[in-house]
Amino acid sequence: MVKLDSLQLQQMSQDPIQGLLDFIYPKDFRTRFLLPYKDGYKTILVEDIQYFYSEFKLTHAKLKCGTVEIVPQTLEELEQQLNPKVFSVPIDNL
């Protein structure tokens, strides 16, 4: 038997069919990026990324080690692909 917490029940009550579908088939979020590097590729884990930002129509990922990588996705695409519990959209620019 599966027990639902209050957040899951609240989400299901807003749209019961979509809530059940999300519970049965949880969404898989991106866990890494494969980026071109010299003559090959390099892998960047999502857990190694501090934040994303856009500048001059390019999307950048600032890594926890201090380096910056360009990613081919837009911020809107990343918003759909990344776990909102880890990355969230800022409400305002502080």
C-alpha positions as CSV (number, residue, x, y, z in Angstrom):
1,M,0.0,0.0,0.0
2,V,1.3,3.5,-0.9
3,K,0.9,6.4,1.5
4,L,0.6,9.9,0.1
5,D,1.9,13.0,2.0
6,S,-0.1,16.2,2.2
7,L,1.8,17.9,-0.6
8,Q,1.0,15.0,-3.0
9,L,-2.6,15.1,-2.0
10,Q,-2.8,18.9,-2.5
11,Q,-1.2,18.6,-6.0
12,M,-3.7,15.8,-6.9
13,S,-6.6,17.9,-5.7
14,Q,-5.8,20.7,-8.0
15,D,-5.9,18.5,-11.1
16,P,-6.7,14.9,-10.0
17,I,-5.9,13.1,-13.3
18,Q,-2.6,14.9,-13.8
19,G,-1.7,14.5,-10.2
20,L,-2.2,10.7,-10.4
21,L,-0.2,10.5,-13.7
22,D,2.6,12.5,-12.1
23,F,2.5,10.2,-9.1
24,I,2.5,7.0,-11.2
25,Y,5.0,8.2,-13.8
26,P,7.3,10.7,-12.0
27,K,9.2,13.1,-14.2
28,D,12.8,12.3,-14.8
29,F,15.0,15.4,-14.5
30,R,18.3,16.0,-16.2
31,T,21.3,14.8,-14.2
32,R,24.2,15.8,-16.5
33,F,25.2,17.8,-19.5
34,L,27.4,16.5,-22.4
35,L,29.2,19.5,-23.8
36,P,31.6,19.7,-26.7
37,Y,35.2,20.1,-25.6
38,K,38.3,20.2,-27.9
39,D,38.1,17.1,-30.0
40,G,35.5,15.3,-27.9
41,Y,33.0,15.9,-25.2
42,K,33.0,16.5,-21.5
43,T,30.3,15.7,-18.9
44,I,29.1,18.2,-16.4
45,L,27.0,16.9,-13.5
46,V,24.0,19.0,-12.5
47,E,25.2,18.7,-8.9
48,D,28.4,20.5,-9.8
49,I,26.5,23.6,-11.2
50,Q,25.9,26.5,-8.9
51,Y,23.6,28.5,-11.2
52,F,22.7,29.4,-14.8
53,Y,22.5,32.8,-16.4
54,S,22.0,34.2,-19.9
55,E,24.2,36.9,-21.4
56,F,24.4,38.1,-25.0
57,K,21.9,35.4,-26.1
58,L,24.1,32.6,-24.7
59,T,23.3,30.5,-21.6
60,H,26.1,29.9,-19.2
61,A,26.5,27.5,-16.3
62,K,28.6,28.7,-13.4
63,L,30.2,25.7,-11.8
64,K,30.9,25.3,-8.1
65,C,34.7,25.1,-8.9
66,G,34.5,28.6,-10.3
67,T,34.6,27.9,-14.1
68,V,31.9,28.9,-16.5
69,E,30.6,26.7,-19.3
70,I,28.3,27.5,-22.2
71,V,25.2,25.3,-22.5
72,P,23.2,25.0,-25.7
73,Q,19.8,25.2,-24.0
74,T,17.8,28.3,-23.2
75,L,16.9,29.2,-19.7
76,E,13.3,28.3,-20.5
77,E,14.3,24.9,-21.7
78,L,16.5,24.4,-18.6
79,E,13.5,25.3,-16.4
80,Q,11.6,22.3,-17.8
81,Q,14.6,19.9,-17.7
82,L,15.9,20.6,-14.2
83,N,14.5,19.6,-10.8
84,P,12.8,22.7,-9.3
85,K,13.8,21.5,-5.8
86,V,17.4,22.0,-6.8
87,F,17.1,25.0,-9.2
88,S,14.4,27.6,-9.0
89,V,13.7,30.7,-10.9
90,P,14.5,33.8,-8.8
91,I,11.5,36.0,-8.0
92,D,13.4,39.3,-8.6
93,N,17.0,40.4,-9.3
94,L,18.6,41.1,-6.0
